[in-house]
């Protein structure tokens, strides 16, 4: 793979942008920008760590409220899911039961 003029121009522009950014960050205004970015990053990190600490409480509350809402909106849902679970576990747990399998159709070519 050869180097063509587009690759060379891209490399030169990238290098020029890097030099310009380095020169800008050496100025007083650039140093202020870096300090501002560092403080914002530290604030973001603190917020993220706080969110991690609060996550278990949030998910417990979400689970409780979700279950209550489901029970009030669909009162028969709990019985339905229990029956469904029993059918699923019961069919796997019983020995000697045969399950009928439908033939798998051939794929269309």
C-alpha positions, 0 to 999 in steps of 0.5 A, spaced: 500 500 500 503 506 497 503 513 500 499 517 496 498 525 496 491 524 501 495 520 506 501 525 506 496 531 506 492 528 512 499 527 516 501 534 515 495 537 517 494 533 523 501 534 525 500 542 524 494 541 529 498 538 534 503 543 534 498 549 534 494 545 540 501 544 544 502 552 543 495 554 545 495 550 551 502 553 553 499 560 554 495 562 560 488 562 557 490 554 555 492 553 562 486 556 564 482 551 559 486 545 562 484 547 569 477 548 567 477 541 564 480 538 570 475 540 575 469 538 570 472 531 570 473 531 577 466 533 578 463 528 573 467 523 577 464 524 583 457 524 580 459 518 577 461 515 584 455 517 587 451 514 582 454 507 583 453 508 591 446 510 590 444 504 584 442 498 589 437 503 593 434 505 586 434 498 583 430 496 590 425 501 589 424 500 582 423 493 583 418 494 589 414 500 585 414 496 579 411 490 582 406 494 586 404 497 579 404 490 576 399 487 581 395 493 581 394 494 574 394 486 572 391 483 579 392 476 575 399 477 573 402 473 579 398 467 578 399 467 571 407 467 572 406 462 577 403 457 573 407 459 567 413 457 571 410 451 574 409 448 567 416 450 565 419 447 571 414 441 571 416 439 564 423 439 565 423 436 572 419 430 571 422 424 569 419 419 563 415 424 560 415 425 552 415 432 549 412 432 542 416 436 537 414 439 531 418 437 525 423 442 523 422 445 516 427 445 511 430 452 509 428 455 503 434 456 498 
